[in-house]
Amino acid sequence: MEKGLAPGLPPLAIMTGKIWFIKNMTHEAAGLFSSFAEKEKVSYSVVDLHRGESFPEVNPGHAVVILGGPDSANDRTPKITGEIEAIRKCLGAGISMLGVCLGLQLLAKAAGGTVFRNSVKEIGFRDPAGEWFEMEKTSGGKKDPLLEGIPDRCKVFQLHGQTVGLTSSMSCLARGRSCENQIVKIQDRAYGIQGHVELSERMFEDWLVADGDLRELSSEKLRRDFASVRGKLERTSGTIFKNFLRISGLLG
C-alpha cells in the first residue's frame, strides 16, 4: 500500500493512487510539485510527450498534472490532438486534473473552451512597464479549496502568449491585470493555472538558457526578481499543490 493517501478511499484507489506528471516539453518539468510529492510520500510518474512517450492509462485514484510547453492547444499535430482527446477522457471519468500554462489551455480546450492570443505576451516576473505580474482571487476563488490558505493577491512567473475563453460551466478563481483568466476551475476536481507556480530554481536557470523569450530579457534582473520573491512563490506553490492533493484524495 502506498503511503500518503487519504483514508476511506476505495481499495483500488488506495492500491494505485498516484500522480502522473505530463510533460509537453522536456525542460518544462514538474519542479516544485515533484519535490512536494516526494516530501508528502505521494507516488508519481513522469511522461514526456515531447520525446514521443504516450499519454498514460489513468485509473481511478490517479491524478494528472499537465505541464507547460511551446505548443498551442489549437495545433492540429498528432501530439496535441491526441493529448486533448486523452484529457477529455480523463475529464469524463472525473479524474482530478491540474494544468499549468499550456496545461490550462489544453484542459480548457478539451472541456469546450477557447484558446486565443492574449493582448499582452506575459514573460518573466514583470510587464513591459515594470509592474509585477500578479494574480488576485475572485469571490469564487476565496471560497474554493484549491486556493485555501494562500494570499488574496500573489506574484507569479509568466511565460505565455495565449489565454483561454471559458464556457458557462467554468469559473475564474484568480484574475490578472493583463490576462484575465489566471486560475480557472474547469470542472469539479479539475483546475488550470496560467502562471508557473511550479517553478523551481533549477527550472528557472534552465529556462534562462533554453527559452528564446527569456533570453531577450536581462538575466541579471530576472535572477534578482526571482531571489526577492522566491520564498513567497514556494509557499504559494506548496499550499496550492497540497490543496490539490487533498482534493484528489491523495493526501489526508
Secondary structure, 3 states (H helix, E strand, C coil): CCCCCCCCCCHHHHHHCEEEEEECCCCCCCCHHHHHHHHCCCCEEEEEHHHCCCCCCCCCCEEEEECCCCCCCCCCCHHHHHHHHHHHHHHHCCCEEEEECHHHHHHHHHCCCEEEEEEEEEEECECCCCCECEEEECCCCCCCHHHCCCCCEEECCEEEEEEEECCCCCEEEEEECCCCEEEEEEECCEEEECCCCCCCHHHHHHHHHHCHHHHCCCHHHHHHHHHHHHHHHHHHHHHHHHHHHHHHCCCC
